[in-house]
């Protein structure tokens, strides 16, 4: 049984487990299924409360995809901005700083 299959089996028993859902998104990313990973991460950003690490990881995935498709940079920036706001509202200054750093590193890349 693959790591992904193990996570999916655990999720069958605990479908709302945030850590398992995030783990599946990370596993999908490692398998190269970026769109499915992003879909799973996006779901986590819409939880109540939103799962802050999902914003950061979505921003990272999209920034990586922007190497081949520069249009993905705007999506990355949007996730990071939303994530920074959410991290601050949850009192997570460390996550807000990490996302700010990534957002800053994107600079003017991809902008016309």
N, C-alpha and C positions, 0 to 999 in steps of 0.2 A: 504494500500500500504506500503510495507516494505521500509526501508531506501535505500536498494540497488535498488529497483524498482524506487524510486524517483530520485536517481542519474542517473540511466539509462535513465529515461524519459527526464531529463535535458540534458543529453549527446546527445540524439536524435536531440535536437534543436541546441546544441553547441558541435559538435563532436571533435573539436580541443581545447576545454577549458582544459588547463593543470590542474587546480585545481580540476575540476570534474573528470578527468581521474585518477588523484592521489587519490581522494576520493573513487572512485570505487575500485581501487587496495587495499586501506586500508579496505574497507568493505569486499572485498573478503577474505582478510587475517583474519578479525575478524570472518568470517563464516567458516574458516578452509579450504578454497579453495586456498591453498598455491601456487599451480602451476599456476593457473589463475592469482593470485595476482602478482606472479613473471613475468609472461608474460606481464602484463600491466605495471609493473614497468620498465621492460626492454625496452618497447616501449618509455617510457618517457626519458630513458637515451640516446636514439638515436635521440631525438628531436634536433632542432637547434634553440636556444642553448639547450643543455641537461638540464634536470630538476634535479638539484643537490640533493634534498631530496630523489629522487627515488633511487639513488645509496646507500645511507645510509640505507633506508628501505629494499632494496633488500639484502644488507649485513646482516641486522638483521634477516630477514626471513630465509635466508640460514643458518646463524649461529644457529638459533633455530632448523631447520630441521636436522642439523648436529648431534644433540643429538641422533637421530635414524639412521642417515646415514652420517658417518664421511666424505664421499667423497664430501659432499656439502660444506665443509670448504674451499676448493680451489676456488670454485665459489664465496663464500662470500668474500674471500680475494681479488679476482680479481675485484669485484664490488667496494670494499672499496678503493683499490689502484686507480682505474680509477676515482672514485668519489672524492678522495683527489686531484688528478691532476686537475679535472674539477672545483672543488670548488676554488682552488687557481687561476686558469685562469680566473674565474669569480669574483675574489676578495672577496670570502666568506671564510674568515679565521676561523670563528666560525664553519661552517660546516666541513671544513677540519680538524679542531681540534677534533670534535666529531667523525668523521670517523677514524681518527688516533687512538683515544682512544679505539674504538671498535676493530680495527685491532690489536692493541697491546694486548687487553684482550684475543684475540684468541690464542696468543702466539704460542706454538708448538702443540697445540691441534690438533689431527688428523694426524700429520705428522709422518712418519715412521722413 
